[in-house]
Amino acid sequence: MAHMAGSDDESKLIEQSLSGDPEAYAALVHQHQKMIRAMTFRMTGSLDDAEDAVQEALVRAWNGRNTFQQAISFRAWLYRIATNVCLDAIVRRKRGGVGALSLEVGPG
């Protein structure tokens, strides 16, 4: 499998992750987690909500790893998933649905 972006080490981790290796996935994610956490915080405005979004994005990425296209960077793919998680949460928040991110703390 050819990989256009990233280092050889990252390419190996991607291949191993795509094959279902959870340790390789954890190592790969570790390289991008700080960036994803910062992005989710900017979108949600809450440290707790950002951490929830990071965790959901990482689970979605693992479960959807077969959708990863080697022609794009893993970072861009993971960033897109995290962005979609945040957008989904914002929609739920606006609808007041279950699992909505909290806007305020305390009595309404």
C-alpha positions as CSV (number, residue, x, y, z in Angstrom):
1,M,0.0,0.0,0.0
2,A,1.4,3.4,-1.0
3,H,1.0,6.3,1.4
4,M,1.5,9.8,0.1
5,A,1.7,11.7,3.3
6,G,3.6,11.1,6.6
7,S,6.7,9.3,7.6
8,D,7.7,5.7,6.9
9,D,6.9,5.0,10.6
10,E,3.5,6.5,10.2
11,S,2.9,4.5,7.1
12,K,3.7,1.3,8.9
13,L,1.4,2.2,11.8
14,I,-1.4,3.0,9.3
15,E,-1.0,-0.3,7.6
16,Q,-1.0,-2.2,10.9
17,S,-4.0,-0.2,12.1
18,L,-5.9,-0.9,8.9
19,S,-5.2,-4.6,9.6
20,G,-6.8,-4.3,13.0
21,D,-3.8,-3.8,15.3
22,P,-5.0,-1.7,18.3
23,E,-1.5,-1.0,19.6
24,A,-0.5,0.5,16.2
25,Y,-3.7,2.5,16.2
26,A,-3.0,3.8,19.7
27,A,0.5,4.8,18.7
28,L,-0.8,6.5,15.5
29,V,-3.5,8.4,17.3
30,H,-1.0,9.5,20.0
31,Q,0.8,11.5,17.3
32,H,-2.4,13.5,16.4
33,Q,-4.3,13.6,19.7
34,K,-3.1,17.0,20.8
35,M,-4.2,18.7,17.6
36,I,-7.6,16.9,17.6
37,R,-8.2,17.9,21.3
38,A,-7.4,21.6,20.4
39,M,-9.7,21.6,17.4
40,T,-12.6,20.0,19.3
41,F,-12.1,22.5,22.2
42,R,-12.3,25.4,19.7
43,M,-15.5,23.9,18.3
44,T,-17.2,23.0,21.5
45,G,-15.9,25.6,23.9
46,S,-15.7,23.2,26.8
47,L,-12.8,21.0,27.9
48,D,-15.2,18.2,29.0
49,D,-17.1,18.3,25.7
50,A,-13.9,18.5,23.7
51,E,-12.6,15.3,25.5
52,D,-15.9,13.5,24.8
53,A,-15.6,14.6,21.2
54,V,-12.0,13.3,20.9
55,Q,-13.0,10.0,22.4
56,E,-16.0,9.6,20.1
57,A,-13.9,10.6,17.1
58,L,-11.2,8.0,17.9
59,V,-13.8,5.3,18.3
60,R,-15.4,6.3,15.0
61,A,-12.0,6.3,13.3
62,W,-11.2,2.9,14.6
63,N,-14.6,1.5,13.6
64,G,-14.4,3.1,10.2
65,R,-10.7,2.5,9.5
66,N,-11.6,0.6,6.4
67,T,-12.9,3.9,4.9
68,F,-9.4,5.5,5.2
69,Q,-8.1,6.5,1.7
70,Q,-4.3,6.2,1.6
71,A,-4.3,9.2,-0.9
72,I,-5.0,11.6,2.0
73,S,-3.1,12.0,5.2
74,F,-4.2,10.2,8.3
75,R,-4.2,13.5,10.1
76,A,-6.7,15.1,7.6
77,W,-8.9,12.0,7.8
78,L,-8.9,12.0,11.6
79,Y,-9.5,15.8,11.6
80,R,-12.5,15.4,9.3
81,I,-14.0,12.7,11.6
82,A,-13.5,14.9,14.7
83,T,-15.0,17.9,12.9
84,N,-18.1,15.8,12.1
85,V,-18.4,14.6,15.7
86,C,-18.4,18.2,16.8
87,L,-20.9,19.2,14.2
88,D,-23.2,16.3,15.2
89,A,-22.9,17.4,18.8
90,I,-23.7,21.0,17.9
91,V,-26.8,19.9,16.0
92,R,-27.9,17.7,19.0
93,R,-27.3,20.7,21.3
94,K,-29.5,23.0,19.2
95,R,-32.2,20.4,19.1
96,G,-31.9,19.7,22.9
97,G,-31.4,16.0,22.1
98,V,-30.0,13.2,24.2
99,G,-26.2,13.4,24.3
100,A,-26.2,17.1,23.6
101,L,-23.1,19.0,24.7
102,S,-23.9,21.2,27.7
103,L,-24.0,24.9,27.2
104,E,-24.3,26.0,30.8
105,V,-23.6,24.6,34.2
106,G,-26.3,25.1,36.9
107,P,-30.0,25.8,37.0
108,G,-31.7,27.0,33.9
